[in-house]
Amino acid sequence: MEILPILSTLRRHKITAFLVVIEIALTCAIVCNAVFIINQRLQRMDMDSGVDEHRLLHIQVADIGAVSDQKSRTLTDLAALRQIPGVSEVASVAQVPFGNSSSNTGIKLDPKQKLSTLNATMYSGENMVPTFGMQLVAGRDLQSDDYKDFDDVVRGAAAKDAKALPHVVLITQGMANRLWPGQQALGKQFYLLDYPMTVVGVVKELVRPSIWDDSTKSYSMIFPMRMARGEYVIRTKTPEDRDRVLAAAVAKLKEINQHRVVLKKHTFDDMRHDFFQNDRAMAGLLIGVCVALLIVTALGIVGLGSFWVAQRRRQIGVRRALGATRSNILHYFQTENFLLATIGIAVGMVLAYGINLLLMVHYELPRLPGIYFPVGAVSLWIIGQLAVLGPAMRAAAVPPVVATRSV
Amino acid sequence: MFTYYLDLAMRSLRRNTMLTALMVLAIALGIGASMTTLTVLHVLSGDPLPGASGTLFYPRIDPRDMDAYEEGKDPPYQVTWIDGMNMLHAKRADRQALMTGGSVPVQPAQSSVDPFYSDARYTSSDFFPMFRVPFLYGRPWSVEEDDAKARVVVISRKLNEKLFGGKDSTGQTLRMKDTAFRVIGVLDEWRPNPHFYDIDTGRYAASEDVFVPLTTSRDIRLEHDGSTDCWGTGGGDEDHAETQPCVWLQFWVQLDSAAKVAAYKEYLVHYSQEQHDLGRFMRAPNVQLPGLMEWLDINKVVPGDVRLQTWLAFGFLLVCLVNTIGLMLAKFLRRAGELGVRRALGASKREVFMQLLIESGVIGLAGGLGGLLLAFAGLWLVRRQPSDYASLAHLDLAMLLTTFVLAIGSTLLAGLLPAWRACQITPALQLKSQ
């Protein structure tokens, strides 16, 4: 296939050729970055929470009037919930993954340190590891003599009484790696306010209730504190039991005390769904825009291709009369499109990289991985070839006799 | 002449429906996408209190200890109880209000309605005149009632409809957390957007349903919502919230002139110095006095995703326009013969140019109409999303006008090059080849 004649023809259609190149370049740049963002969001939505989500339920109840004996009420609630058929574990907790509201604190490796080493979420509640189905990778779970009542801890903290506070803690693998890279975390200490905490166990993963920054998503600690705030997590024996158990549990809690309100009741699958709703919406929107962009670009190529074919009918006729076959004509237009697309893609790659740099600065996005460039290029080549096929076939169908007619 | 060109444009557009449809579709898609995202951005970055926002300021002081001290860092986002109360009682501004969010258990008198939790705002009396809160019935509470920890409540129109069937409920009793409150006011529709006075309890949240004096809320220990940031020995213990070294309240002032703003800033420095000398503040005075709109900027209230979407949509519009330029060029050049005849018959380049521009204007108008329909559809989709700002996404008159200005303007711009190119046709050459 001769490329030089194509180039010299294109030189006479500078503006239109330039427009096709620009369109392909812009599309390439936008689509590469958009697909990258879509991938990021999909990965985020797939985030490992470290808990057995398909079997977990979350219920939060609140009392209407003032209550005095929350502790014994909680024990009653827990006992009643455990009785429901299909329930395997229950826990009264302070916060849950994907719960959005969270309680966090800065911790230090050295009490004299001025700035905290890192900020982590404080989970607390009895029986959390088995209820959430967390995986213990080192050390032991919290034991009953580790536990303190939350109210005593608050009072103790106010009175600066170290004895009233918990002194052992479970942390996640991610947090352990950050605090003591390459070392065994078991038995190590860190400081919360001025109080030392000893790590007695490490769980594989436990995501924070509200994720501010994906890189710190697993900075979670579990403290041995008994909670009595009306926030319960239930683990069912099978995922199929969930809906029935949730209904039964809510009914049970209302039955025990009618003077309270159910603030939240949902499965963890729903919580995950709600937590990532903005990411899902963004990914959906980006997919829509990418599809629309590719369609518009393809239609643009079809439109201009048709125009060129119509304009060159006579030339095509002459070439056919001089012995060019139909496939010669077809290939001519296909090669022409391939050339334009290639220039467009090359410009588009540079543009994509530039846009990515801007996004890195303003939206804290990571660098665009190299794989996007070849994939983007191949997709645009294919789309260009498909779009030009129609006009090119029409061109190939021009009979040689056209050459003899005046238009 | 204009109508004649318009007629010509219509004829020409009808002649090649496929190409015309492609151009209109491209413009409509681009405009539809841009207007959808632009409307969302416009709604989200709006002024919550037009006319009043310029006089509202958010004083910031730094009461923390020297732990984690870094020079030049911003003061905390909220104030402590002690500082809030000191500044409130100093009355150095034209108006001032101290507040925090919360949620209260409401116990309806009628047994047919189950008890429920309502979002509440615990604040001081100036809140209502300062933020121009409209009243349907009754009145806000007074400074005296603030001081007396009065059991009074102002409720939203929505709650009034739910509990009292929309009737004037002032003087009625409302039970919350086993305490009887006297309803003294019912608000009219009020939804400042963004939820500027407390960004922490929802950037675009609806305003609360229950308003209770701040002092009363502490007196009967109503539950406080929103962030509490502590340092030193502060543990956020609810029972000692008044004395804990924690910031958990928002403090707003109204300052009616630039001189008062400067004076207030001086007061804040002076106050910080005084507290430092008393040994309460450890850090050197570090004060800021951002205005309302500035405060929204500092907090990056508009979600990053929304900005990103807007950029993306304009990128999309750009591609659509480049596409349209290409198609228009093809279309205009194809009519070289016709244009040649017109030129030969005496039409000036200028007239041909005008004629072609009008044609692109018509395409722009049609694209704008299509884009408007798509924008309505797009906004409908946005409203179906679960974000807290979703329900706000509506097209207003300004955005409606913008749609057409953007559609016609950008299409005319796109038409410039093809029209200019078509004007360059030499009439003689065209006539010869006919």
Interface residues (C-beta under 8 A of the other chain):
Chain A: I15 T16 L19 V20 I22 E23 L26 T27 I30 A34 I37 A62 D63 I64 G65 A66 G106 K114 L115 S116 V154 A157 A158 K160 L193 H259 V261 L263 D274 Q277 N278 A281 M282 L285 L286 V289 A292 L293 V296 T297 L299 G300 G303 L304 S306 F307 W308 A310 Q311 L359 H362 Y363 V407
Chain B: L19 L22 L25 A26 L29 G30 A33 D67 A68 Y69 P105 Q107 D114 P115 F116 Y117 K177 D178 R221 T233 G235 D237 H240 P303 G304 D305 L308 Q309 L312 A313 G315 F316 L318 V319 C320 V322 N323 I325 G326 L327 L329 A330 K331 L333 R334 Q385 P386 S387 L417 R421 S433
